[in-house]
Amino acid sequence: MNRNTDRMLTTHVGSLPRPAPLVAMMVAEQQGRAVDASAYAEAVRQAVSEVVARQLALGIDIVADGEESKPSFVAYVNQRLGGFELDAPEHQRSSFAGSREHLSFPEFYASFGQGRTPGSRPAHMVCTAPVVYRGQALVAADIANLKAALARTPGTAAFMPAASPASIEGWNRNAHYKSDEEYLFAIAEAMREEYRAIIDAGFDLQIDDPRIVSHYTTTPGLGLAEMRQWAGPRIAALNHALRGIPEERVRHHTCYGINMGPRVHDLELKHIIEPILTIRAGAYSFEAANPRHEHEWRLWETVKLPEGKSLIPGVISHTTVLVEHPELIAERLVRYASLVGRERVIAGGDCGFASHPSADPEVHPSVVWAKFEALVAGARLATKELWGR
């Protein structure tokens, strides 16, 4: 895991805007229409090349492929895991529909997603046979595309996201295994192959694990003690998948999803941070820039960050189209540095900016890149304050 030596490093969470032609192909594929495979592969390669070049041009230190090839940060596993089939229509609905948020603000969320292209959201699957990994060619293509995009800038630090067992469990229900835990560990064992492939390629591995906190929001009636109890097997399954992988090569990301809503029911970080810190990772990425969570920086006054670990707090947010001022970004970074040390903080984002290629009300690409500019400028201001340079 990259650590600051003489300046504040910058990174992000992973998903970035896709070019319109690639989005059109993804939507067509999800709607069951024929898509030319070679044209699709070339569109992905070009998109990765462009999105990496743009990150580097802006001064992002630790880059990613933008998840340009993936129809969703989690549903992409539908193409990479065997043992699943398309689920019944009654299961093709978001768990968010019955969430605490939706129940508290039904009028607000009634219009949520009305701008979505019909059939553009990836489908839910159901597990009907043993889970196996069959995505070797797809992860190899992702790796090759990112390596090609970095060919002119050797030594550039890069990461690649992959879904957590808990997130996959939440997306695709189980109808085969006798217990949730057996299902979780089967997913973990299968996804371990993808995790290893990313590490063996020389990239850092980011585990995308929003469900470890968002399950509380989507499950009304779940108490805090029950939430922590629920999280235990999910963390154990993830650690099982990460066994033997150097912790310093792993970054764990959690968040509350793409939700430009009131969000009064988000699980507070103080209720889950201790279990999260038992995850075998070298750095922890979390929401810290939006108004529901910015105050949580003070948590690190009492919570001890384990030796050798780093934080990647969000200092720009996906929940607003406001572009954060660089001075505010610097202020946020200095707060964390004052509590855990300047070497152990990397400037990041709250979440990704393009979780899937639909017309959901996410941040417009022009605003995304303006936020990245502010991120880099803020990190430079923090460097000046913390290192005097």
C-alpha positions as CSV (number, residue, x, y, z in Angstrom):
1,M,0.0,0.0,0.0
2,N,1.4,3.4,-1.0
3,R,2.1,5.7,1.9
4,N,2.9,9.4,2.1
5,T,6.6,10.2,2.5
6,D,6.9,13.9,1.5
7,R,3.4,14.8,0.3
8,M,-0.3,13.9,0.5
9,L,-1.1,11.2,-2.1
10,T,-4.4,11.1,-4.0
11,T,-6.7,8.3,-5.2
12,H,-10.4,7.6,-5.6
13,V,-12.9,4.7,-5.1
14,G,-13.0,3.2,-8.6
15,S,-16.0,3.7,-10.9
16,L,-15.8,6.6,-13.2
17,P,-18.0,7.9,-16.1
18,R,-18.1,5.8,-19.2
19,P,-18.2,7.1,-22.8
20,A,-21.7,7.3,-24.3
21,P,-21.0,4.7,-27.0
22,L,-19.8,2.2,-24.4
23,V,-22.9,2.9,-22.2
24,A,-25.1,2.3,-25.2
25,M,-23.5,-1.1,-25.8
26,M,-23.8,-2.1,-22.1
27,V,-27.5,-1.1,-22.1
28,A,-28.2,-3.0,-25.3
29,E,-26.5,-6.1,-23.9
30,Q,-28.5,-5.9,-20.7
31,Q,-31.7,-5.6,-22.8
32,G,-30.8,-8.8,-24.6
33,R,-30.0,-7.1,-27.9
34,A,-27.0,-8.3,-30.0
35,V,-23.7,-6.5,-29.5
36,D,-20.6,-7.1,-31.6
37,A,-18.1,-8.6,-29.2
38,S,-15.0,-7.2,-30.9
39,A,-16.5,-3.7,-31.1
40,Y,-17.4,-4.0,-27.4
41,A,-14.0,-5.1,-26.4
42,E,-12.4,-2.3,-28.3
43,A,-14.7,0.3,-26.8
44,V,-13.7,-0.9,-23.3
45,R,-10.0,-0.8,-24.2
46,Q,-10.4,2.8,-25.5
47,A,-12.4,3.8,-22.5
48,V,-9.8,2.5,-20.0
49,S,-7.0,4.2,-22.0
50,E,-8.8,7.5,-21.9
51,V,-10.0,7.4,-18.3
52,V,-6.5,6.5,-17.0
53,A,-4.9,9.2,-19.1
54,R,-7.3,11.7,-17.6
55,Q,-6.6,10.7,-14.1
56,L,-2.8,11.0,-14.7
57,A,-3.2,14.4,-16.4
58,L,-5.1,15.7,-13.4
59,G,-2.4,14.5,-11.0
60,I,-4.1,11.5,-9.4
61,D,-1.4,9.4,-7.8
62,I,-3.1,6.0,-7.4
63,V,-5.3,5.3,-10.4
64,A,-7.7,2.7,-11.6
65,D,-9.4,1.5,-14.8
66,G,-12.6,3.3,-13.8
67,E,-14.4,-0.1,-13.9
68,E,-15.2,0.8,-17.5
69,S,-15.8,-2.9,-18.4
70,K,-18.3,-3.6,-15.6
71,P,-22.1,-3.1,-15.9
72,S,-22.1,-2.6,-12.1
73,F,-19.6,-2.7,-9.3
74,V,-21.2,-5.9,-8.0
75,A,-23.5,-7.4,-10.8
76,Y,-20.4,-7.8,-13.0
77,V,-19.9,-11.1,-11.1
78,N,-22.9,-12.5,-13.0
79,Q,-20.5,-12.9,-15.9
80,R,-17.8,-14.4,-13.7
81,L,-19.4,-16.8,-11.3
82,G,-21.0,-20.1,-12.2
83,G,-23.8,-21.8,-10.3
84,F,-26.3,-19.1,-10.9
85,E,-29.3,-18.5,-13.2
86,L,-31.6,-15.6,-13.8
87,D,-33.9,-15.0,-10.8
88,A,-37.7,-14.8,-11.0
89,P,-39.3,-11.4,-11.8
90,E,-40.5,-10.8,-8.3
91,H,-36.8,-10.8,-7.1
92,Q,-35.8,-8.2,-9.7
93,R,-36.3,-5.3,-7.4
94,S,-33.9,-3.2,-5.3
95,S,-33.8,-3.9,-1.6
96,F,-33.7,-0.2,-1.2
97,A,-37.4,-0.1,-2.0
98,G,-38.2,-1.3,1.5
99,S,-35.4,0.4,3.3
100,R,-35.6,2.7,6.3
101,E,-35.0,5.6,4.0
102,H,-37.8,4.7,1.6
103,L,-40.2,4.2,4.4
104,S,-39.4,7.5,6.0
105,F,-39.4,9.6,2.8
106,P,-41.8,7.8,0.4
107,E,-42.8,10.9,-1.5
108,F,-39.2,11.9,-2.1
109,Y,-38.1,8.4,-3.3
110,A,-41.3,7.9,-5.4
111,S,-39.6,9.6,-8.3
112,F,-36.2,8.1,-7.6
113,G,-34.8,6.4,-10.8
114,Q,-37.6,7.7,-13.1
115,G,-34.9,8.9,-15.6
116,R,-33.4,5.4,-15.8
117,T,-33.2,3.8,-19.2
118,P,-35.7,0.8,-19.2
119,G,-33.8,-2.5,-18.7
120,S,-30.5,-0.7,-18.0
121,R,-30.0,-2.1,-14.5
122,P,-28.2,-5.5,-14.4
123,A,-30.3,-8.5,-13.4
124,H,-30.3,-10.3,-10.1
125,M,-29.4,-14.0,-10.2
126,V,-30.2,-17.0,-7.9
127,C,-27.7,-19.6,-6.8
128,T,-28.9,-23.1,-7.9
129,A,-25.6,-25.0,-7.9
130,P,-22.1,-24.9,-6.4
131,V,-20.5,-21.5,-6.9
132,V,-17.4,-21.6,-9.1
133,Y,-15.2,-18.9,-10.7
134,R,-15.3,-18.8,-14.5
135,G,-14.2,-15.2,-15.1
136,Q,-10.5,-15.9,-15.8
137,A,-10.6,-14.4,-19.3
138,L,-12.6,-11.4,-18.2
139,V,-10.4,-10.4,-15.3
140,A,-7.3,-11.1,-17.6
141,A,-8.8,-8.6,-20.1
142,D,-9.3,-6.0,-17.4
143,I,-5.7,-6.5,-16.3
144,A,-4.4,-6.3,-19.8
145,N,-6.4,-3.1,-20.5
146,L,-5.1,-1.4,-17.4
147,K,-1.5,-2.4,-18.0
148,A,-1.7,-1.1,-21.6
149,A,-3.1,2.2,-20.4
150,L,-0.1,2.5,-18.0
151,A,2.5,1.4,-20.4
152,R,3.8,5.0,-21.0
153,T,4.0,5.8,-17.3
154,P,5.9,2.9,-15.7
155,G,5.9,2.9,-12.0
156,T,2.5,4.5,-11.6
157,A,0.6,3.0,-8.7
158,A,-2.7,1.5,-9.6
159,F,-5.5,-0.5,-8.0
160,M,-8.4,-2.6,-9.2
161,P,-11.7,-3.1,-7.4
162,A,-13.5,-6.4,-6.8
163,A,-16.8,-7.1,-5.1
164,S,-16.9,-8.5,-1.5
165,P,-18.6,-11.8,-0.7
166,A,-21.2,-9.9,1.4
167,S,-22.1,-7.6,-1.6
168,I,-22.5,-10.6,-3.9
169,E,-24.6,-12.4,-1.4
170,G,-26.9,-9.3,-1.2
171,W,-27.2,-9.1,-5.0
172,N,-27.8,-12.7,-5.8
173,R,-29.9,-14.8,-3.4
174,N,-29.1,-18.4,-2.4
175,A,-31.4,-21.3,-3.3
176,H,-28.7,-24.0,-3.1
177,Y,-26.6,-23.9,0.1
178,K,-28.0,-25.0,3.4
179,S,-27.0,-21.9,5.2
180,D,-26.1,-18.2,4.6
181,E,-22.6,-18.9,6.0
182,E,-22.0,-21.8,3.7
183,Y,-23.1,-19.7,0.7
184,L,-20.9,-16.8,1.8
185,F,-17.8,-19.0,2.1
186,A,-18.5,-20.6,-1.3
187,I,-18.6,-17.1,-2.8
188,A,-15.4,-16.1,-0.9
189,E,-13.5,-19.2,-2.2
190,A,-14.6,-18.5,-5.8
191,M,-13.8,-14.7,-5.7
192,R,-10.4,-15.5,-4.1
193,E,-9.3,-16.4,-7.7
194,E,-10.1,-12.9,-8.9
195,Y,-8.5,-11.3,-5.9
196,R,-5.3,-13.3,-6.5
197,A,-5.2,-12.5,-10.2
198,I,-5.3,-8.8,-9.4
199,I,-2.5,-9.0,-6.9
200,D,-0.4,-11.3,-9.1
201,A,-0.8,-8.7,-11.9
202,G,1.0,-6.2,-9.6
203,F,-2.0,-4.0,-8.8
204,D,-3.4,-3.3,-5.4
205,L,-6.8,-4.9,-4.7
206,Q,-9.7,-2.9,-3.5
207,I,-12.6,-4.8,-1.9
208,D,-15.9,-3.1,-2.6
209,D,-18.0,-3.8,0.5
210,P,-20.8,-1.3,0.8
211,R,-23.2,-3.9,2.2
212,I,-21.3,-4.2,5.4
213,V,-22.8,-0.8,6.4
214,S,-25.8,-0.4,4.0
215,H,-27.5,-3.6,5.2
216,Y,-28.6,-1.7,8.3
217,T,-30.5,0.8,6.1
218,T,-32.1,-1.8,3.9
219,T,-33.2,-3.9,6.8
220,P,-35.8,-2.1,8.9
221,G,-36.1,-3.5,12.4
222,L,-32.5,-4.6,12.6
223,G,-30.9,-3.4,15.9
224,L,-27.3,-2.3,16.3
225,A,-26.3,-5.4,18.2
226,E,-28.0,-7.6,15.6
227,M,-26.2,-5.6,12.9
228,R,-22.8,-6.3,14.4
229,Q,-23.7,-10.0,14.8
230,W,-24.8,-10.1,11.1
231,A,-21.5,-8.5,10.0
232,G,-19.4,-11.2,11.8
233,P,-19.7,-14.0,9.3
234,R,-19.4,-11.5,6.3
235,I,-16.1,-10.3,7.6
236,A,-15.0,-13.8,8.4
237,A,-15.8,-14.9,4.8
238,L,-13.9,-11.9,3.4
239,N,-10.9,-12.6,5.5
240,H,-11.1,-16.2,4.4
241,A,-10.9,-15.1,0.8
242,L,-8.0,-12.7,1.6
243,R,-5.9,-15.3,3.4
244,G,-2.3,-15.3,2.4
245,I,-2.6,-12.1,0.4
246,P,-0.3,-9.4,1.9
247,E,-2.5,-6.9,3.8
248,E,-0.5,-4.0,2.5
249,R,-1.7,-4.8,-1.0
250,V,-5.4,-4.6,0.0
251,R,-7.7,-1.6,0.5
252,H,-11.2,-2.1,1.9
253,H,-13.9,0.3,0.8
254,T,-17.3,0.7,2.3
255,C,-20.0,3.2,1.7
256,Y,-23.8,3.8,1.7
257,G,-24.3,3.6,-2.1
258,I,-25.4,6.1,-4.7
259,N,-28.2,7.9,-2.8
260,M,-28.8,11.6,-3.2
261,G,-31.4,11.5,-0.5
262,P,-31.9,12.5,3.1
263,R,-30.0,9.5,4.4
264,V,-31.0,10.0,8.0
265,H,-30.8,6.2,8.6
266,D,-27.1,5.6,7.5
267,L,-25.4,3.4,10.0
268,E,-23.0,5.6,12.0
269,L,-19.3,4.5,11.6
270,K,-18.8,4.3,15.4
271,H,-21.1,1.3,15.4
272,I,-19.1,-0.8,12.9
273,I,-15.6,0.6,12.8
274,E,-14.1,-2.0,15.2
275,P,-15.3,-5.0,13.2
276,I,-14.1,-3.3,10.0
277,L,-10.6,-2.9,11.4
278,T,-10.3,-6.6,11.7
279,I,-10.5,-7.0,7.9
280,R,-7.2,-8.1,6.4
281,A,-6.4,-4.8,4.6
282,G,-3.7,-2.2,4.7
283,A,-6.0,0.7,4.2
284,Y,-9.7,1.6,4.9
285,S,-11.8,3.8,2.6
286,F,-15.0,5.3,3.8
287,E,-17.4,8.2,3.4
288,A,-16.2,11.3,5.2
289,A,-17.1,14.3,2.9
290,N,-20.9,14.4,2.9
291,P,-22.9,16.1,5.7
292,R,-24.1,12.9,7.2
293,H,-20.6,11.7,7.9
294,E,-18.1,14.5,7.9
295,H,-18.3,14.8,11.7
296,E,-17.0,11.3,12.1
297,W,-13.4,12.3,11.7
298,R,-13.5,12.8,15.5
299,L,-14.0,9.0,15.9
300,W,-10.2,8.6,15.5
301,E,-9.6,10.6,18.7
302,T,-10.6,7.4,20.5
303,V,-10.4,4.6,18.0
304,K,-6.8,3.4,17.5
305,L,-5.8,2.7,13.9
306,P,-3.7,-0.5,14.0
307,E,0.0,-0.3,13.3
308,G,0.9,-0.4,9.6
309,K,-2.6,0.6,8.5
310,S,-3.8,3.7,6.6
311,L,-7.0,5.7,6.0
312,I,-8.5,6.8,2.7
313,P,-11.2,9.1,3.9
314,G,-13.6,10.6,1.3
315,V,-12.8,14.3,0.9
316,I,-14.9,14.7,-2.2
317,S,-18.5,13.3,-2.3
318,H,-20.7,11.6,-4.9
319,T,-23.8,12.8,-3.0
320,T,-23.7,16.4,-4.3
321,V,-22.9,18.2,-7.5
322,L,-21.2,21.0,-5.5
323,V,-17.5,21.0,-6.2
324,E,-15.6,21.0,-2.9
325,H,-13.3,23.9,-2.4
326,P,-9.6,22.9,-2.3
327,E,-9.2,24.7,1.1
328,L,-12.0,22.6,2.6
329,I,-10.4,19.4,1.2
330,A,-7.1,20.4,2.7
331,E,-8.8,21.1,6.0
332,R,-10.4,17.6,6.0
333,L,-7.1,15.9,5.3
334,V,-5.2,17.8,8.0
335,R,-7.8,16.8,10.5
336,Y,-7.2,13.1,9.8
337,A,-3.4,13.6,9.7
338,S,-3.5,15.3,13.1
339,L,-5.1,12.2,14.6
340,V,-3.4,9.2,12.8
341,G,-0.3,10.8,11.3
342,R,0.4,12.5,8.0
343,E,2.0,9.4,6.5
344,R,-1.2,7.3,7.1
345,V,-3.8,9.4,5.2
346,I,-4.5,9.2,1.5
347,A,-7.0,11.6,-0.1
348,G,-9.9,9.7,-1.6
349,G,-13.6,10.0,-2.5
350,D,-16.8,8.9,-0.6
351,C,-17.8,6.5,-3.4
352,G,-17.5,5.8,-7.1
353,F,-19.2,8.1,-9.6
354,A,-20.7,5.6,-12.1
355,S,-22.0,2.5,-10.3
356,H,-23.9,1.3,-13.4
357,P,-24.6,2.7,-16.9
358,S,-28.2,3.8,-16.4
359,A,-29.6,7.3,-16.3
360,D,-29.7,7.4,-12.5
361,P,-29.2,10.9,-11.0
362,E,-25.5,10.5,-10.4
363,V,-22.9,13.3,-10.8
364,H,-22.4,14.6,-14.4
365,P,-19.0,13.6,-15.8
366,S,-17.9,17.3,-16.2
367,V,-18.6,17.7,-12.5
368,V,-16.7,14.5,-11.6
369,W,-13.5,15.7,-13.2
370,A,-13.9,19.2,-11.6
371,K,-14.1,17.4,-8.2
372,F,-10.9,15.5,-9.1
373,E,-9.2,18.7,-9.9
374,A,-10.2,20.1,-6.5
375,L,-9.0,16.8,-4.9
376,V,-5.5,17.3,-6.3
377,A,-5.4,21.0,-5.4
378,G,-6.6,20.3,-1.9
379,A,-4.0,17.6,-1.4
380,R,-1.3,20.1,-2.5
381,L,-2.5,22.6,0.1
382,A,-2.5,19.9,2.7
383,T,1.1,19.0,1.7
384,K,2.1,22.6,2.2
385,E,0.6,22.7,5.7
386,L,1.8,19.3,6.8
387,W,5.3,19.1,5.2
388,G,5.9,22.8,4.6
389,R,6.5,22.4,0.9
